[in-house]
Amino acid sequence: MVLSDDTQAILDYLESTDVKLRKSNDFGALLEIGAQLGAADETNALILTGKNIWSVYGILKKTSSTDEGFQNLEAQFMTEINTFRTAIVSFLATVSEEIYTRFEETYLGMNQGTIRNIVDLAHDLAALKDLQNQAKYK
């Protein structure tokens, strides 16, 4: 997918702030699709869900499976993963079959690899959410 100058500028800016994007092609594609569809609310919902996934994942990594609340964190993580998957299916409803298939294979499967891919994309979405929050609260 060819990215607009605006979308590329977002990716370039995030990279310049020492954020190492993990799924820059897919991240850029989601931003571009959102811009082309005029789907600001849906794009922001994806960004927020990505931030939630990344936040819960960060806590899970620091928590032992024997710690109190671990199971609740795991349940919250999977809830956010499923919210993200549902949002992706809806968000990509109008894209080409090629793009949809790419996202389906990468993010919608039921295996550890797809969860890792979602976490990596969530990292990128969280970086953008952090940037949005900096601009909003500065």
Disulfide bonds with the S-S distance in Angstrom:
none
